[in-house]
Amino acid sequence: MMSLPITAAEHPDLGRNLTYGLLELLGRGIVTGQYRLEDFPTEGELSKRFGVSRSVTREAVKMLSAKGLVEGRPKTGTYVLPDQSWNLFDTDVLRWHVDRAPPLRLLREFNELRRAIEPEAAELAAMRADRGEIDSVGAALERMRAAEQGGYEDPFAAEVAFHLALLDASRNPFFRQFRAILAAVLPASARFVHRVSGRPADLAGHEAVYAAIAAYEPDAARKAMRQLLGHTIRTLEQQPE
């Protein structure tokens, strides 16, 4: 029987929901590299180690499989899949990535996705948003200003709020679905860029995006957002692996 890297002694309490508690431990273990491309524990081994029923372990493993983390193979057991198979649109998988200090490659790819979505969202916001939605973007911008001036606001939380409000203002349901992904990864990306550049968030760039949306200028909003993201992407590209 293979030995597990996570022991019940280290984690005596899986929480009130045993299935999700076990999912959290195993999923985090996979993403942080505690399991490599090797045989994954059987349901019996998991059940014995964590003191839970076979039905709990079976359900947790099914959930891991749905996230693209493991795969069951007839007669040979369950295996951890390479990270290319992991579902990065799953917020649990993203959260586990971020918690382990996400690799530079992931941050670059995340911001490439942002560049494909957020300029278009800004353009749509300038075309479709009502005054309440625009005011929400403006309120988030005020939070960013307060944070830059030394207020109690968390600057990274304020920046996330701005971009979430912008996605809402686009009125595109698919863009709005990007909220969870952005909220999961943007704080880590912003912290990394701040650490390596020594500069806070580009307040002027965010102000330009807001001004274009508030003036209902779609082309200017798209260009301003693309320029804003360009700074982040260039900073990330300049960093060695």
Secondary structure, 3 states (H helix, E strand, C coil): CCCCCCCCCCCCCCCCCHHHHHHHHHHHHHHCCCCCCCECCCHHHHHHHHCCCHHHHHHHHHHHHHCCCEEEECCCEEEECCHHHCCCCCHHHHHHHHHCCCCHHHHHHHHHHHHHHHHHHHHHHHHHCCHHHHHHHHHHHHHHHHHHCCCCCCHHHHHHHHHHHHHHHCCCHHHHCCHHHHHHHHHHHHHHHHHHHCCCCCHHHHHHHHHHHHCCCHHHHHHHHHHHHHHHHHHHHCCCC
